Amino acid sequence: MNKYKLTEEKRDVYGRTLFQIEATASFGSIDKGDKGGWIEKENNLSQEGDAWVSDNAMVFGNARVSDDAWVSDNAMVSGNAMVYGNARVSDDAWVSDNAMVYGNAMVYGNAMVSGNAMVYGNASVYGDAWVFGKYKLTAGSFFGYQYQQEDIKHISQGNDYTLIAKGDVKCEPTEEKDDATEEAIALLKENGYKITKD
């Protein structure tokens, strides 16, 4: 029995026609009748397991999402890329070419995974990170990149934290508590990063 169908709702993306999906059965946290994201053809999303494409996410080309993997928000999976296992691709992330994201791996933010790169295990790729070529990431969190000899700055925040930045940066101390910064620091610590003073 199929768990979803392609609807009549469609959009053109990069010269391809994508169709919005609709659940034809309840499974996992999806209820029958729930509208999902956008795929080009049925081969893009497995009819088995709890795999799902939601929100404005798009899967096209020969890309495939299977098992219990999810692609959500504005994320894109294209080319011959595969997302499977319990993997998650979300936010504005893009997985393309022959890349594979699987296991419990997460790709989110503005991250891009392409080429023959593999992200798996408990690895996370996020922020503005780019992973391409023949890399295999199995653990840890990757959240940015350094281009050639680009200057990376470590700016003390006057407490137990250091801000990591590149380019022209202007930081002024404030007494106000910044929830976004606290959340980012907590996420870094949760993923094994040690935050130190300069």
N, C-alpha and C positions, 0 to 999 in steps of 0.2 A: 504494500500500500504506500502511495506517495504521501509525503508529509507537507508538500507545498506545490504551488502551481505558479506559472508565469501569468501575470494579469495583462490586461490591454494597455495599462499605463506604461508609457515608454519614454525614453530620452536618448538623445544622441550624444555620445562621448567619444572623442578621438576617432570619429568616423565609424563608430560601431553603434548599433541600436541595443540598448539595455532595457530590460523589462523589470518592473517592480514585482516582487514575489508576495504571495499570500499563503499563510498556513492553511492546509486542508485537513489537518489533524492536530490535536494537542500533543505536545512533547516538551520535556524539560520545563522551562518557564514560559514557553510559547503556547498561546491558546489558539484553537481553531478560529480562523478569520483574521488573525493578526496580520497586518501588512508589514513587510520587511523592507530590505534594501533593494538593490538593483543588480541583476546579473544579465549576461548576454545570452546564455543558454543553460539548459539543465545540467550539462556536464560541469558547470562552474560550482555547483553546490550539491553535495551528496544528499540523496533522499533517505539515507540511513543515519543513525546516531542523532545527536542533538545539535549538529553543526547549523549555524544560522548566519545570515547577513541581515543587519538591521539598520535603521535610521536612513541616512543618505549614503551609506557605504556602497561601493561598487566592486564587482568582480567580473572580469571580462578576459577576452583572449582565450588561451588554453589554461588559465589559472584555475585552481580547484581548492575548495574549502570542504573539509570532511571531518569525520569522527565527531568530536564535541567542540570543535574550534568555532570561534566567533569573530566576525568582522563587523565593526560598528562605527557609529558617528559618521565622519566624512572620509574614512579610510578607503584606500584602493588596493586591490590585488590584481595584477595583470601579467601579461606575458605567459610564461610557463610556470609561474610561481605556485607553490603549494603551501597551504596553511592547514595543519591537522593536529591530532591529539587534543590537548586542552588549550592550545595556543590562543592568544588574543591579539588582534590587530585593531587599533582604535584611534580616536582623535583624527588627526590629519596625516597619519602615517601612510606610507606607500611601500608595498612589497611587490617587486617586479622581476622580470627576466626569468632566470632559473632558480631564484632564491627559494629557500625552504624555511618555514617557521613552524616548529612543532614542539611536542612535549608540553611543558608548562610555560613556555616562553611568551613574552609580551613585547609588542612593538607599538609604541604610542607617541603622542606629541606630534612633532613634525619629522619624526625619524623616517629614514629611507633604508630599505634593505634590498639589494639588487645584485646583479651578476650571478655568480654561483655561490653566494654567501649562504651559510646555514646558521640559524639561531635556534637553539633548542635547550633542553634541560630546564633550568630555572633562570635562564638569562633574560635580561630586560634591555631593550634598546629604546631610548626615548629622548625627549628634547629635540635638539637639532642634529642628532647623531646620524651619520651615514655609514653603512656597512656594505661594502661591495667587493667584488672580486671573488677570491676563493677562501674567505674567512669562515671559521667555525667558532661560534661563540656558544659556550656551554654553561657558563655561570657568570655571575656578576651583573653590573648595571653599566650601560654605556649611554651617556647622555649628551655628548657633544663631540666636537672634532677640532683639530688644530691643522690649519692649512700650512704646509711647508714649514717655514720658520716663524710663523705668526706668534706674536708675543702674547703669552697667557699671564694674566695678573692674578695675584692672590692678595685680597684686600681684607685686612683684619676688621672685624665688626665690633671690637672692644669687649667681646664676651668670649664664649667658647667656640665661636664660629668664624670661618673665613669664606669670603665671597670669591668665587672663581669666575673671572671675566676675561673678555678679549675685546680689542678695539678701544675707542675712546670711552672711558667710563668716568662718571662723576657720581661719587657717593657722599652723602652728607648724613651725619648721625641724626637720629630722631628718637624721641622718647616714646613714640607711638608703637604699639605692637602690630606687626605686619603678619596677618594670618597666612597669607600666601607664602611668605618666606619661612614661617614656622612649619608649614605643611611640607615645603620642599626639603627643609632640613630633616624633618622626621622621615620622609621617604628615603633620603640618602642614607640615614642611619639604619633604617629598616633593611636596606639592601646592602649592608655591610661596610659602608663608607665611614671612615673616622674623620670627624670634622675637628680641625685643630686651629689654634691661634697662630698668627705669623710670629 
